[in-house]
Amino acid sequence: MSIDRKALILQAATLSFVQFGYKATTMDQVSRIANVGKGTIYTFFKTKEELFEEILDKASLELTSVMNRVAAEQTTFTHKLLNLLDSILEFRSDHELFVKLAQEVRDIGTAQALEGVKRMEAYALDFLRQQIEDAIKSGEVKPCDSSIAAFMILRMYLALTTEWNKSHDPLDENRIKEHMILFISTGILL
C-alpha cells in the first residue's frame, strides 16, 4: 500500500501551523510530525511559504464548497444571505488554523498570518459580492456597489458576532439576525 507523502506532509504542516502558528512552524517540525525526512518535504515544497499557500488553497476550496451549498438553497435573498454569513463564521471558528492565524495576527502581527486571514476573507467577500450582483439582476436587491455592500454586510455581521461580545453581553443568533435584517432591508431611518 502506497503512502501519499504529499498529503501526509500537508496534514502535518496544518497541525504544526495550528499548534505553533505560522511564525514558529519550521520544516524540521513538519518533518518530525509527518515522520518523513526533511528532504522528502522539499521534494514537494521548496519553502514553508509554498507549503502554507497549498494549505490555504485547500481551505479556500472547502470554504467555497460550503458557500456554494448554502447559495444553492431555494429561499429568499435575505435568508440565503444570513445563512451564508453563518456558514462563513462557522467555517472560520471550526478551522483551528484560522483561529490560530487570527490569534497570531493579534498577538504578533506576522505578515504571512495576516495574509492568510485576508485571503480567506477575500474569498468570502467575493462570493458575497457575486450573490448580491445576482440578486440585483433578479430584482431582489436595489442597484448598488456590490463590493461595498458585501464588505459592509460581512463587517457588520462579524462585529455583532465577535466584537460586540468583548464589551457587552453576547447577542443570541436571533437578535443578530434581527439587526442584520433591520439595517439591510429597512434601515433605521423613518
C-alpha positions as CSV (number, residue, x, y, z in Angstrom):
1,M,0.0,0.0,0.0
2,S,1.5,3.3,-1.1
3,I,1.5,6.2,1.3
4,D,0.5,9.6,-0.1
5,R,3.5,11.5,1.3
6,K,2.4,14.9,0.0
7,A,-1.0,14.5,1.8
8,L,0.9,13.4,4.9
9,I,3.1,16.4,4.8
10,L,0.2,18.8,4.2
11,Q,-1.6,17.2,7.2
12,A,1.5,17.5,9.4
13,A,2.1,21.1,8.3
14,T,-1.5,22.1,9.1
15,L,-1.1,20.5,12.5
16,S,2.1,22.4,13.1
17,F,0.6,25.8,11.9
18,V,-2.4,25.1,14.3
19,Q,-0.2,24.3,17.3
20,F,2.7,26.8,16.8
21,G,1.4,29.4,14.4
22,Y,2.9,30.4,11.1
23,K,6.0,32.1,12.5
24,A,7.1,29.3,14.8
25,T,6.5,26.5,12.4
26,T,9.6,25.1,10.8
27,M,10.2,22.5,8.2
28,D,12.0,20.4,10.9
29,Q,8.8,20.4,12.9
30,V,6.7,19.4,9.9
31,S,9.3,16.7,9.2
32,R,9.0,15.3,12.7
33,I,5.2,15.4,12.8
34,A,4.9,13.7,9.3
35,N,7.6,11.2,10.3
36,V,9.5,11.9,7.0
37,G,12.9,13.3,6.2
38,K,13.1,17.0,5.5
39,G,14.4,16.2,2.0
40,T,11.0,14.5,1.3
41,I,9.2,17.7,2.2
42,Y,11.5,19.7,-0.2
43,T,10.6,17.2,-3.0
44,F,7.1,18.7,-2.9
45,F,7.5,22.2,-1.4
46,K,10.5,24.5,-1.9
47,T,9.7,26.7,1.1
48,K,7.5,27.0,4.1
49,E,5.6,29.7,2.3
50,E,4.8,27.4,-0.6
51,L,3.5,24.8,1.8
52,F,1.4,27.4,3.6
53,E,0.0,28.5,0.2
54,E,-1.1,25.0,-0.6
55,I,-2.9,24.6,2.7
56,L,-4.7,28.0,2.1
57,D,-5.7,26.8,-1.4
58,K,-7.2,23.7,0.1
59,A,-9.1,25.6,2.8
60,S,-10.4,28.1,0.2
61,L,-11.8,25.3,-1.8
62,E,-13.5,23.9,1.3
63,L,-15.0,27.4,2.1
64,T,-16.2,27.8,-1.5
65,S,-17.8,24.4,-1.4
66,V,-19.6,25.3,1.9
67,M,-20.8,28.6,0.5
68,N,-21.9,27.0,-2.8
69,R,-24.1,24.6,-0.9
70,V,-25.7,27.4,1.0
71,A,-26.1,29.6,-2.1
72,A,-28.0,26.7,-3.8
73,E,-30.8,26.8,-1.3
74,Q,-34.1,27.9,-2.8
75,T,-35.1,30.7,-0.4
76,T,-35.2,34.5,-0.2
77,F,-32.1,36.5,-0.7
78,T,-32.2,37.7,2.9
79,H,-32.5,34.2,4.3
80,K,-29.7,32.9,2.0
81,L,-27.5,35.9,2.9
82,L,-27.9,35.2,6.6
83,N,-27.2,31.5,6.1
84,L,-24.1,32.4,4.1
85,L,-22.8,34.7,6.9
86,D,-23.5,31.9,9.4
87,S,-21.6,29.4,7.3
88,I,-18.6,31.7,6.9
89,L,-18.4,32.3,10.6
90,E,-18.8,28.6,11.4
91,F,-16.1,27.8,8.9
92,R,-13.7,30.3,10.5
93,S,-14.4,29.0,14.0
94,D,-14.4,25.3,13.1
95,H,-11.0,25.5,11.3
96,E,-8.4,25.7,14.1
97,L,-5.9,27.0,11.6
98,F,-7.8,30.3,11.1
99,V,-8.4,30.7,14.8
100,K,-4.6,30.4,15.3
101,L,-3.8,32.7,12.4
102,A,-6.1,35.4,13.8
103,Q,-4.5,35.0,17.2
104,E,-1.1,35.3,15.7
105,V,-2.1,38.4,13.8
106,R,-3.5,39.9,17.0
107,D,-0.5,38.9,19.3
108,I,2.5,39.1,17.0
109,G,1.3,40.7,13.7
110,T,3.0,38.1,11.5
111,A,2.6,39.3,7.9
112,Q,2.0,35.8,6.5
113,A,-0.7,35.0,9.1
114,L,-2.3,38.3,8.2
115,E,-2.2,37.4,4.5
116,G,-3.8,34.0,5.3
117,V,-6.7,35.7,7.2
118,K,-7.1,38.3,4.5
119,R,-7.1,35.7,1.7
120,M,-9.9,33.7,3.3
121,E,-11.9,36.9,3.9
122,A,-11.3,37.9,0.2
123,Y,-12.9,34.6,-0.9
124,A,-15.9,35.2,1.3
125,L,-16.3,38.8,0.2
126,D,-16.0,37.9,-3.5
127,F,-18.7,35.2,-3.0
128,L,-21.0,37.6,-1.2
129,R,-20.4,40.3,-3.9
130,Q,-21.4,37.8,-6.6
131,Q,-24.6,36.8,-4.6
132,I,-25.5,40.5,-4.3
133,E,-25.0,41.0,-8.0
134,D,-27.2,38.0,-8.8
135,A,-29.9,39.4,-6.5
136,I,-29.6,42.8,-8.2
137,K,-30.1,41.2,-11.6
138,S,-33.1,39.2,-10.3
139,G,-34.7,42.4,-8.8
140,E,-34.4,41.2,-5.2
141,V,-31.8,43.9,-4.3
142,K,-31.6,47.6,-5.3
143,P,-28.8,48.5,-7.6
144,C,-25.7,49.3,-5.5
145,D,-22.0,48.8,-5.5
146,S,-21.9,45.1,-4.7
147,S,-18.3,45.2,-3.4
148,I,-19.1,47.9,-0.9
149,A,-22.3,46.2,0.2
150,A,-20.6,42.8,0.6
151,F,-17.9,44.5,2.7
152,M,-20.3,46.3,4.9
153,I,-22.6,43.3,5.4
154,L,-19.7,41.0,6.3
155,R,-18.1,43.5,8.7
156,M,-21.4,44.3,10.4
157,Y,-22.0,40.6,10.9
158,L,-18.5,39.9,12.2
159,A,-18.7,42.9,14.5
160,L,-22.0,41.7,16.0
161,T,-20.8,38.1,16.4
162,T,-17.3,38.7,17.7
163,E,-16.5,42.3,18.6
164,W,-19.8,43.1,20.4
165,N,-19.1,40.3,22.9
166,K,-15.8,41.9,24.1
167,S,-17.7,44.8,25.9
168,H,-21.3,43.6,26.0
169,D,-23.3,40.6,26.8
170,P,-23.3,38.3,23.8
171,L,-26.2,38.6,21.4
172,D,-28.1,35.5,20.6
173,E,-28.4,34.3,17.0
174,N,-32.0,35.7,16.5
175,R,-31.1,39.1,17.8
176,I,-28.1,39.3,15.5
177,K,-30.3,38.3,12.5
178,E,-33.0,40.9,13.5
179,H,-30.5,43.7,13.5
180,M,-28.9,42.5,10.2
181,I,-32.3,42.4,8.6
182,L,-33.2,45.9,10.1
183,F,-30.1,47.5,8.5
184,I,-30.1,45.6,5.3
185,S,-33.8,45.7,4.4
186,T,-35.4,48.7,6.1
187,G,-32.7,50.7,7.7
188,I,-33.1,52.8,10.9
189,L,-34.5,56.0,9.3
190,L,-38.2,56.7,9.2
